């Protein structure tokens, strides 16, 4: 079975595990989460892949369906969309009508982008640095 043929519920054992390459930002986030969780105590034991698997599974169960439009917007390819819409046309007149409505359709799809979750003073991804946490604690004490 190729990776494109896999669907939810078809993974039977670890032989079907999926290896994913994270970008540098996500990698830093995983290392930070791993370090902070393991700092709780020596009794917290896991591999970073277990953490990421848990996060992905939890996201799927709790957020995927409601965030589907936002994900489509994030990974939207306008050129591929235009091509697929024009191919639906049965004749030249229909193609012209489809092309006239594409700009509005694309704006609707792209308008559903997910907020980044960033706020002032927080690095991308929402993980605070220890230095900022220490400074915040010092301000509380004054």
Secondary structure per residue as TSV (DSSP state, phi and psi in degrees):
chain	resnum	aa	ss	phi	psi
A	1	X	-	360.0	128.7
A	2	X	-	-80.7	159.6
A	3	X	G	-57.1	-31.5
A	4	X	G	-70.1	-21.7
A	5	X	G	-88.1	-12.2
A	6	X	-	-68.3	139.9
A	7	X	-	-129.4	168.2
A	8	X	T	-56.4	133.1
A	9	X	T	91.5	-0.3
A	10	X	-	-94.5	-10.8
A	11	X	-	-75.7	115.1
A	12	X	-	-95.0	-33.2
A	13	X	S	-157.0	-177.1
A	14	X	G	-64.6	-18.4
A	15	X	G	-63.3	-24.2
A	16	X	G	-95.7	10.9
A	17	X	-	-61.0	149.3
A	18	X	-	-107.9	127.9
A	19	X	-	-95.5	133.0
A	20	X	-	-127.6	139.8
A	21	X	-	-96.8	125.4
A	22	X	-	-93.5	147.4
A	23	X	-	-72.3	172.8
A	24	X	H	-62.9	-37.0
A	25	X	H	-64.8	-46.6
A	26	X	H	-66.5	-36.5
A	27	X	H	-63.0	-45.1
A	28	X	H	-60.6	-40.5
A	29	X	H	-63.5	-42.5
A	30	X	H	-63.5	-44.9
A	31	X	H	-62.6	-40.5
A	32	X	H	-65.4	-45.9
A	33	X	H	-62.9	-42.2
A	34	X	H	-61.2	-48.3
A	35	X	H	-62.3	-43.7
A	36	X	H	-67.6	-39.1
A	37	X	H	-67.9	-42.6
A	38	X	H	-70.7	-23.6
A	39	X	T	-69.5	-16.8
A	40	X	T	-60.2	-38.7
A	41	X	-	169.4	163.8
A	42	X	T	-68.1	-11.2
A	43	X	T	-84.7	-3.1
A	44	X	-	-96.5	106.6
A	45	X	-	-128.9	126.7
A	46	X	-	-168.8	164.8
A	47	X	-	-97.7	150.8
A	48	X	H	-54.2	-34.3
A	49	X	H	-64.4	-33.0
A	50	X	H	-67.4	-39.6
A	51	X	H	-61.9	-49.3
A	52	X	H	-64.3	-40.6
A	53	X	H	-59.6	-43.3
A	54	X	H	-63.6	-41.8
A	55	X	H	-63.8	-44.8
A	56	X	H	-64.4	-44.5
A	57	X	H	-62.5	-43.2
A	58	X	H	-64.9	-42.5
A	59	X	H	-59.6	-44.0
A	60	X	I	-59.1	-47.4
A	61	X	I	-68.1	-40.9
A	62	X	I	-96.0	-26.2
A	63	X	I	-130.1	-22.4
A	64	X	I	-55.8	-52.7
A	65	X	H	-59.6	-45.5
A	66	X	H	-73.0	-22.2
A	67	X	H	-99.9	7.3
A	68	X	H	-54.7	-48.3
A	69	X	H	-61.1	-38.0
A	70	X	H	-66.9	-38.5
A	71	X	H	-69.2	-41.4
A	72	X	H	-58.8	-43.1
A	73	X	H	-62.3	-42.6
A	74	X	H	-63.6	-38.3
A	75	X	T	-105.7	19.7
A	76	X	-	-69.5	133.4
A	77	X	-	-114.5	100.6
A	78	X	H	-60.0	-39.9
A	79	X	H	-62.9	-45.0
A	80	X	H	-65.8	-37.0
A	81	X	H	-64.2	-46.4
A	82	X	H	-60.1	-45.7
A	83	X	H	-60.2	-45.4
A	84	X	H	-67.0	-36.1
A	85	X	H	-69.0	-41.4
A	86	X	H	-67.3	-35.7
A	87	X	H	-64.3	-22.7
A	88	X	T	-70.5	-21.4
A	89	X	-	-64.9	137.0
A	90	X	S	-86.1	-23.2
A	91	X	S	-154.7	178.1
A	92	X	H	-64.2	-40.7
A	93	X	H	-62.3	-42.0
A	94	X	H	-65.8	-37.5
A	95	X	H	-62.7	-41.2
A	96	X	H	-62.4	-43.9
A	97	X	H	-62.6	-42.2
A	98	X	H	-62.9	-45.2
A	99	X	H	-62.0	-36.6
A	100	X	H	-62.5	-35.6
A	101	X	H	-90.0	-5.9
A	102	X	H	-64.2	-40.6
A	103	X	H	-59.4	-44.7
A	104	X	H	-65.9	-41.3
A	105	X	H	-62.2	-44.3
A	106	X	H	-64.2	-42.6
A	107	X	H	-60.3	-38.5
A	108	X	H	-65.2	-43.5
A	109	X	H	-66.6	-48.0
A	110	X	H	-70.1	-20.7
A	111	X	T	-73.4	-5.7
A	112	X	T	-102.5	22.3
A	113	X	-	-62.8	145.2
A	114	X	-	-76.5	139.7
A	115	X	-	-62.4	146.4
A	116	X	-	-70.9	-20.0
A	117	X	-	81.5	4.2
A	118	X	-	-86.8	144.8
A	119	X	-	-131.9	168.0
A	120	X	T	-58.4	137.1
A	121	X	T	82.3	0.8
A	122	X	-	-117.1	132.1
A	123	X	-	-66.3	159.9
A	124	X	T	-54.9	135.4
A	125	X	T	97.3	-8.2
A	126	X	S	79.8	13.4
A	127	X	-	-99.3	124.2
A	128	X	-	-80.7	146.2
A	129	X	-	-80.2	154.7
A	130	X	H	-62.0	-36.6
A	131	X	H	-60.8	-44.0
A	132	X	H	-66.8	-37.1
A	133	X	H	-63.5	-41.3
A	134	X	H	-64.9	-42.9
A	135	X	H	-63.3	-39.5
A	136	X	H	-63.8	-40.5
A	137	X	H	-64.9	-40.6
A	138	X	H	-63.5	-39.0
A	139	X	H	-65.7	-35.5
A	140	X	H	-65.7	-31.6
A	141	X	H	-77.6	-22.2
A	142	X	-	-78.5	360.0
